Amino acid sequence: MPERLKGKIALITGAAGGIGADMAALFAEEGASIVIADILAEKGEAVAAGIQSAGGSATSIPADVSRSDDVDRLFAEAGQVYGGLDILVNNAIAVDADKTIVDLDEPTWDKFIDVCLKGPFLCARRALPMMKARGGGSVIWMSSVNALFGVSETAYTAAKGGLISMARLVAAEYGEWNIRSNVICPGTIGTEHCLDYWNRFPAGFQKILDMYPLGRIGTPREVSNLALFLASAESSFVTGGVYLVDGGLLAGRKFEVS
């Protein structure tokens, strides 16, 4: 089977671990050259080295996506290394702030909005002209089921909801240049960070499992497979979409009277 991303250049933020690292490996397997963008420099280098050792092309460029100067440098260096950009995955997140509106302090709110909403804006602002120069591209915005129903994590939820609106706007405004823009909303995914957390709360984890019609959480590869489709020519008439990878979580639950 031909490589689905042969000759493409992909920049993935938050790619030093979790879903981002898995996407980077899969995209590289499918022929893309990968820019690993993450604030965790050593882990980013390790992901890039793993791709290179498997025969792929990857470079790691440390960056804090919440800082415009870092983002400007990131895209300038990516352009110098690979000469352009075809795919952007806005995946970087801030974590660990499960608070209600009343309990959430302003600095924590700012942190989440800066990383999860301003960061993707800053990255898209630099990526879109590069894609236009190459005749098109694909922007993939990693949102969450949190954006579609109330479930906690106030600032994270608000930022992920904002991503959907921004992604649809990009789809409407940049479609004439063959640039597609789509959103993925994962449910609970078994990344290392997620599993480390829930291993400390087995009773709570069982409650999470009970919420999913499929009776389990997802894997990073199950998210990456959808991202690969959205990045490839197979989705050439797909833009402005919001896609769930949630094991049926938002579909509802089976209801039994007895």
Secondary structure, 3 states (H helix, E strand, C coil): CCCCCCCCEEEEECCCCHHHHHHHHHHHHCCCEEEEEECCHHHHHHHHHHHHHCCCEEEEEECCCCCHHHHHHHHHHHHHHHCCCCEEEECCCCCCCCCCCCCCCHHHHHHHHHHHHHHHHHHHHHHHHHHHHCCCEEEEEECCHHHCCCCCCHHHHHHHHHHHHHHHHHHHHHHHHCEEEEEEEECCECCHHHHHHHCCCHHHHHHHHHHCCCCCCECHHHHHHHHHHHHCHHHCCCCCCEEEECCCHHHCCCCCCC
